[in-house]
Each structure stands twice: as C-alpha cells, then as structure tokens.
Amino acid sequence: MLEANLIKRFKPRFNVLMRDDKSFPYILIATDHKAPQILKHRGARNRKGHYFGPFASAGAVNRTINMLQRAFLLRSCSDSVYESRTRPCLLYQIKRCAGPCTGEIPLEDYSGLIDEAVRFLKGESQTVRNMYQQLMEKASDEQEYEQAAKYRNRLWALAHVTADQSINPDGVEEADVFAAFQDGGQTCIQVFFFRSGQNWGNRAYYPRADKSLAVEDVLDSFVAQFYDDKPVPNLILLSHTIANQAVLAEALSTRADRRVKIHVPARGTKFGLVDHALANAREALGRKMAETASQTRLLADLADRFELAEPPKRIEVYDNSHIAGTNAVGGMIVSGPEGLVKNAYRKFNIKSDALTPGDDYAMMREVLTRRFKRLAEAETELVPDTAVDASAVAREPESQPESDTVEFPDRPDLVLIDGGAGHISVAHEVLAGLGLSDIPIVGVAKGPDRDAGREHFHRPEQAASFMLPARDPVLYFIQRLRDEAHRFAIGTHRAKRAKSISANPLDDIDGIGPSRKRALMKHFGSAKAVSRAGVGDLSTVPGISVDMARKIHDFFHDQSGGGS
C-alpha cells in the first residue's frame, strides 16, 4: 500500500498509470434534514445518510435517480430551495416529487417513501415490487383507480431500474470484479461493481505499462493502486492469480477494518462473472486498438496533407467565444495519437483592459501569447544557452524508451486556428516573437455560407489558401477537432456569462455574509435598490449597524462614482 501511495504521488514513468483519478459517483439519500433528499454524490462520505454505490458512471447514477424519483417521489432540491418554496415546483407537477416542501404529503408518509427507496437500493427490490403489486390490486378492488394507476407507474419505474442491471447474480452480495486482457502490448482491465446483489455498472481502464510486463503483473499493480482512494468491498474477484494476492488481501483488510477476500474463481456463478468481464475486456481492447490504428492513419495522412516532417503527437486547436466582446474567453483543446486529451484542455479568460470589445484578432493574440510564453520560458530553463534553436528542445534523445512509455509532450507539433488569414498572421507574429516559429500553424476558415466541407486552409508561408477534397477523411478529422474546440470555447463562455448574470455586488463587500445579504435583499428587494439607499435606510435593516451601513453606502458610491 505504501508503494501504491508513492506511485500515486510521483507517477513514475515506467509504472502503471491510473488514467482517471476522479472518484466514483454514489447515490446518497441524505437524512440530515426532516425531509431526506436524494442526490448524486462524489468524494468523502461525511454527510449523514445512506450511500449506495459505487456506480460505474455518472450517467448510470442520473438515470437511476430519475427512475427512483418516478417510483418513490423523492425530492432532489437543495435544502435552501426546500425552505424557500411557497408552492409546489415543476417536479411535483410532473409527478416526480411528493411535494413535502409545501405539505402536499405529510412528513410521516414521506418518511415511508424514503424507507421503501432504501429497502429497494439495499437489494430488497422484489419485496418492494410485491408490496406495490398488492397495493395496486387493493386500490383497484376498492375502485380507487387513480391511486392504482400511481402504484402501476411506480412498478413500471422499478422494472426499468432493474432491467438496466443486466447481471444480478445469486450469492454475490458485494464484490468488485477485475478482468484483464492483453494483446499487442496493450492491456484492458474491466471493473464490474456488484452491491446488494445488483450490478451497478462497469468501466474499462487502459493502464500504460512496459510491454514486457505480463498481464498478471499489470493486474497486480492496478488493483493495488485502485483502492488508494476508494472503499473496499468484502470480496474481490480476479481473472488471474497475482503474486501479491495474500499480502494485498491483508493490507486491504487492515485498511477496511474487516476481512477482505481476494479470489480467482474456477467454477460456478463467480467464475461466470469473471468470464463475462473478461469477454468485455477482450472486446473493449479490440475496439480501442482499431480506433488507435484509424487515428494513426489519420495523423499520417494529416502530416502528408500539410507537409509535416512526421505525424503529429500533439495537436492544439484554438477558438474564441464572446457576445459583442462581453464575457470573452479563449479555448484550447488537445488531440494526440489516442484521440482527444481532455485533461490537457485549457480555457483563457480574456483579461486585457486595452482590448477593443469584439476584436477577435487581439483576443487570439492574448490567448496565444499566454500559452506559448509559458512554453518558451520552460524550454529556456531546460536549455540555459538561449542561442540553441528552440526546436531542438522538443526532440527526444536517442536513449528515450519506446513511444508507449514516453510522457505526452507539452510542445505541439501542429497548431490549428479557427480563423482565416488574419488570425494566421497574428499567430505567426506571436510564435515568431517568442522564438517558436518552427511550430507549424494552419488556419481553418469556414467556407462560403459557412458550409461544412468547403473550408479554406491558410498557412503563414503560403499566400493563397487551399482546400481538401470534399470526402477526404482528413477533412472530416479537422472538422471534428474544430467543432470540439468550438464546443469547449462556447461552453466556457456560457458558464462565465451565467456566473456574471447571477453575480451580486453585495458579495464583494467585506462583512456581508449570507445572513446580512439575505436581510438586505428581503428589505430592499434588489441589489440595485440597496445601492440607492442612504445610510439611514440601510441601518434600519436587522443585523446592519450604522458603521456597516456606512460601509455599504461608501462601497456603492466608490464603485459608481456617486450612485446610480
């Protein structure tokens, strides 16, 4: 376990790397409120309530919560929203919440719904379904058809939840299943999660490791690292016997403060689970290898079309997003031999005060300057002799290991700009000024009427633009990269715009916390009304002293130059 912690901390090049360190999502029924709430939860489990998981994906949690809301009518709103409701919300209208916030259901009856949901998630699904079946038949016999229809809808929702769980094995209440398959020097490890006798999804991992390592060694290292920040189940099923099996079981038992068994089944139900996971790993690795081969061919063709010395290992694509210059942001996405590298994406908030709103060229200049200035400084630190050509820094020494163990480069081999000749001129000027003129730059300009497939490509060394054949796979590849950059940039812009819309100037005043802010908003109705109020009016608000009222008054007058 010490080794696993050191691996997580230092990430040595020749050891297995965990690609995704995000914690798994859970379903939480929080019981720290008189009307418990159902929600998706990640991270430390320090809130009081019932936790169910881990689930393999956030999508699986969202779908399950959606169905549980239909079945049990549990609230999903935050406690602050719950306290402020004066009439039922839309979820009550569409029959996904019982409406405890406004007393549409007594809290005692709502607690009964919570108990039923907890029982269902703990594995008593058949008991809960039988109960609703009996209630539906009873309501029908008593000619309470509307009530019977409600129970029927709940049964449909419960059936939908259990139908998504393709494997629900008998005799396996709680287990994690690991199956590893190796081919062509690559390894895929499938992890299945079983809790309360139910399958809560699976996820595929592709750990990077030395090609000489056997599949058992990769699995051994993977399992040790996997539980560094995750709860340990009572049973771990493996597809291969690993060298440190007994030691790892003892270490995990010590950490979990209970017995943890690691087992490689040879027959029976548990063997069937492992065999199914192994088949998933084999198919997933086959798909990934096919995608990687396709990506390799695309990069080779891309190098041919743009006359690059070799297929690019790192492609950076830039785009800006704004509305009339407001909330301007720049986005950078990254692609490599294995596809999009989302942990290398970057967003840039446009900061320059001298920039004319809507000046797209100036925005691109700021984004590229900030990005490549850091790269140039890093390369200068690596090579103290500044007379050395910067391009030599990016070259790998002859003693470097095989390509699959080399870290992803920080220097791009190709820069794509969403724009035309003007954008390319700006980009070339920025990179040349930083001594990085050896990095190829290509501008992707939208065609006439912004038609996809008629893009014009611009390069600094070519006066005229050029086009690619309409059905060229490289053209489709570049379109996907450009669309991804546009999606990332506009998504960042929308998030920034939404934050600015909801921003309240009262948050910027020292000494104004949630209570005083709430009192001021309740008394005056809006932040604008607060800004117009005098010291005397402000001091009449509960919790606002004369000194604080003067501070608030001075803040708005200093900000606006005399009020507005």
Secondary structure, DSSP 8 states (H G I E B T S, - for coil): -HHHHHHHHH--TTS-B-S------EEEEE-SSSS-EEEEE-S---SSEEEE---S-HHHHHHHHHHHHHHH--B-S-HHHHHH-SS--HHHHTTS---GGGTSS-HHHHHHHHHHHHHHHTT-HHHHHHHHHHHHHHHHHTT-HHHHHHHHHHHHHHHHHHHT-----TT-SSEEEEEEEEETTEEEEEEEEEETTEEEEEEEE--B--TTS-HHHHHHHHHHHHTTSS---SEEEESS--TTHHHHHHHHHHHHTS--EEE---SHHHHHHHHHHHHHHHHHHHHHHHHHHHHHHHHHHHHHHTT-SS--S-EEEEEEEEETTEEEEEEEEEEETTEE-GGG-EEEE---SSS-TT-HHHHHHHHHHHHHHHHHHHHHHH-S-TTS-THHHHS--TT---GGGS---SS-SEEEESS-HHHHHHHHHHHHHTT-TTS-EEEEE--GGG-TT--EEE-TT-SS-B---TT-HHHHHHHHHHHHHHHHHHHHHHHHHHHHHH--GGGGSTT--HHHHHHHHHHHSSHHHHHH--HHHHHTSTT--HHHHHHHHHHHHHHHTS--
